[in-house]
Amino acid sequence: MLLSSSQEFLALCQAQISLLTRSLGATASAVYLADPEASNGLELAPNLIQVVAYPDDESLDLLAALSPQHRLMAPSDPMTSADWMPQELEPLAELNLDPDPADAAEPMSLSWQGRLVIPLVHQGAVLGFLVTRREGKPWDEPERAQIEQVASTLALACVLDRRALWLNLEQEQQREAEATLLHQLRNPLTALRTFAKLVLRRLKPDDNNRDSINSILRESEHIQDLLTQFEASTASSAPSSQPYSLEASPSPLALPPANTLPLEQLDIASVLVPLLDSAAAVAQERGIALSSQLVGNLPHIRANAHALREVLGNLLDNALKYTPAGGRVQIYATGSLTSGVVITVADDGPGIPTTDQKHIFERHYRGAQQDSEIPGTGLGLAIAQDLSTQIGGTLQVKSVPGKGSAFSLWLPTVAAG
């Protein structure tokens, strides 16, 4: 099946045909495209479909000069007139249709009964044909050169148009795969939460394992929230039912614009303490000392609970990931109603090279850690920075190579109401 053409490509074809009509006096012109899946370089008659013609209300059979024996060329094949010139017109070979080696990049043309037939060629492959006719006056060389330039422009536009379409198709397939994966993730997640609840019911009130099970339930709810957000983002980036357009390519999944997250009054401890419980289990497993301190009676902050949890979770995860066994991670919070609250996550790990520090909030940037054995995508800090901005906060870093790093998040406060 011939790939659909965008409205922009069709408009370009119409504009070029209009140019031939106004400037060169063409009385009839048409653009034909070939189905790329019907040839594959074999000697088969491709399915040529007329996409644009002038006059558009009359069938002119402008491709009568081409016999069913012509074929499309594979990109690696040499291009000669014998590959597409009709057998009954082979005696016209003396017209020197094949270009000289010095002009190999130029398209070839065939003149027959007033028609000028020019293949749309890109990297040795024929994508279709431009056919034009003028009554009573043959085409001279400058005019043929101008028409060949039009054909070259249409060939390049056709390639770009099809590449854009294939990209859209690939993105659609990717979205379908993501939707399938999300659906498959929900079943084991639901089972995990159910098993955790069953275990929690069987534990005695004073059992030390209750905290661990509660942490499993909290983290499963966090995953549930992330899946919901991802599904919403995927749905918002799905293509519309409008005709395909080069300008209608679906946008990559991105965070919402700044300052679009709903804000609420929060007690910092309600967000930080559950995160510390989970971090403590990781720290114990990795042999890292974890300590926390909330200085004084901290005022309430104005933020988004889910976003703040994601920011602090990323900072804690990074600190624990880059701190070696025997190291130390500290979390402390200070502030007042007038100055705001500052939450700091500090570690005594390897620190960040000076040259990397100005780039660490860039997406996918890992700097010196790129070639290390520590896994990562370079997204955690970029996400933390974006979310901090969206909730009205400021995220900064101080690091001394070889001595550790400290990430500080400032947040505005609000009087308790």
C-alpha positions, -999 to +999 in steps of 0.1 A: +000+000+000+013+034-009+022+055+021+000+084+027+014+118+018+011+148+041-009+179+031+023+199+031+039+176+005+008+177-017+007+215-014+043+216-025+035+194-056+006+216-065+028+247-062+055+232-084+030+222-110+015+257-109+050+270-115+054+248-146+020+261-159+027+298-152+063+301-160+068+275-188+034+272-203+028+236-194-007+225-205-009+194-184+013+181-155+011+153-129+031+138-101+031+100-096+045+082-066+054+045-065+046+021-037+080+015-020+069-020-009+059-032-044+094-032-059+123-038-035+146-036-065+130-066-084+117-064-119+081-059-110+057-032-122+054-009-093+020+006-084+022+041-096-005+064-081-012+099-093-011+123-063-014+157-080-024+167-115-033+198-136-060+200-148-072+180-119-106+172-134-093+153-164-075+120-169-047+127-193-028+093-191+004+112-190+023+080-181+014+063-214+051+067-222+060+042-195+054+005-201+046-021-174+081-035-178+098-006-161+109-011-125+121+008-095+158+006-086+172-006-054+193+021-037+225+003-044+218-004-081+233+018-109+208+040-126+204+037-164+177+046-188+172+010-196+159+004-161+128+024-167+125+034-203+097+014-221+109-013-245+090+002-274+110+034-269+144+019-266+153+032-301+153+066-286+185+058-267+203+081-292+188+109-272+216+103-247+192+098-217+220+083-196+240+111-179+277+113-183+297+102-152+304+138-144+267+145-143+256+112-126+238+131-098+215+148-124+181+132-130+173+118-165+144+128-186+125+112-215+106+132-241+078+114-260+049+128-280+051+162-263+054+147-228+085+152-207+089+123-182+114+128-153+119+103-125+120+114-090+153+100-080+170+099-045+202+081-039+197+058-069+161+049-061+132+060-083+104+073-060+080+083-087+077+105-118+070+141-128+052+142-162+045+174-180+033+184-215+032+215-235+012+218-268+028+231-300+063+239-286+091+215-277+110+219-245+144+236-249+175+227-228+171+255-202+135+246-197+143+209-193+169+218-167+144+239-148+119+210-148+145+186-137+153+209-108+116+208-099+117+170-100+148+170-077+130+192-052+099+169-052+121+138-048+138+153-017+105+164-003+090+130-008+119+114+011+115+138+040+077+133+040+080+095+041+106+096+068+084+118+089+055+094+084+076+064+094+087+082+125+051+088+134+043+052+128+073+041+150+061+064+178+026+050+176+040+015+179+061+026+208+030+041+226+012+008+220+041-011+235+042+012+265+004+009+271+008-029+270+037-028+295+018-005+318-011-029+318+012-058+325+029-040+354-004-033+371-012-070+377+020-079+397+018-045+415-017-053+426-005-088+437+024-073+457+001-048+475-023-076+483+004-099+497+018-071+518-016-064+533-021-100+541+013-103+558+006-071+578-027-085+591-009-116+604+018-097+622+013-088+659+011-051+668+046-051+684+063-070+655+094-052+643+086-063+607+055-041+605+076-010+595+091-029+566+058-041+554+043-006+557+073+007+536+065-019+509+029-006+508+040+030+506+064+023+478+038+003+459+014+032+462+042+055+449+046+032+418+009+032+413+009+071+413+038+071+388+020+046+365-011+068+366+009+099+357+027+081+329-006+069+314-020+105+315+011+118+298+009+091+271-027+098+265-021+136+261+007+129+235-014+105+214-020+117+178-053+132+169-077+118+143-068+147+119-050+139+086-013+133+089+008+164+089+045+170+092+036+195+119+014+170+138+042+147+149+035+137+185+057+154+211+080+135+232+069+127+268+079+158+289+072+172+323+043+197+326+052+234+321+065+252+351+041+263+379+013+240+367+013+216+397-013+221+424+002+234+456-009+227+491+001+233+527+024+206+540+042+195+571+077+186+559+078+156+583+048+140+566+068+137+534+103+133+547+098+106+574+084+079+551+113+085+527+137+081+556+122+048+566+128+034+531+163+050+529+172+035+562+166+000+549+188+006+518+215+022+539+216-007+563+219-032+534+248-012+519+266-006+551+261+032+551+254+053+582+222+073+577+212+102+601+186+128+600+178+160+619+148+183+617+159+215+635+133+232+657+096+234+651+097+239+613+069+259+597+046+244+571+057+247+535+037+253+503+044+226+478+031+195+460+034+163+480+040+140+450+066+163+434+084+169+467+085+132+474+100+127+439+127+154+445+138+142+479+136+106+468+160+113+439+184+132+462+184+104+488+188+077+461+218+095+445+235+100+479+231+063+488+241+052+453+274+071+452+284+068+488+306+037+494+302+012+522+313+027+555+303+062+543+278+085+558+246+103+545+229+131+564+196+147+560+187+178+579+161+206+576+162+241+590+142+273+584+117+298+597+084+313+586+101+344+572+132+328+555+116+295+542+128+259+548+160+244+535+163+206+532+198+193+527+210+159+517+247+155+522+272+126+517+309+120+521+312+102+487+336+109+459+321+143+452+314+159+418+343+171+395+343+208+391+339+206+354+307+185+358+290+206+384+275+232+360+260+203+339+246+179+365+210+192+362+210+186+324+190+156+312+211+125+305+243+141+317+265+118+338+299+134+333+327+114+350+302+087+361+294+078+324+321+051+323+317+040+359+301+007+371+274+027+389+242+024+369+222+055+360+204+074+332+213+110+341+177+118+346+172+119+384+187+153+391+172+169+359+137+157+371+144+170+406+154+204+392+123+207+370+100+196+398+116+220+423+110+249+399+074+238+394+066+239+431+083+273+436+115+259+452+152+262+444+177+233+442+214+239+445+245+218+449+279+223+467+305+196+462+342+192+468+358+165+447+370+137+470+351+150+500+314+147+492+284+166+480+254+185+495+222+192+477+200+218+493+163+225+484+148+258+495+110+259+498+086+288+506+067+286+539+031+293+548+014+301+581-004+271+594-041+274+588 
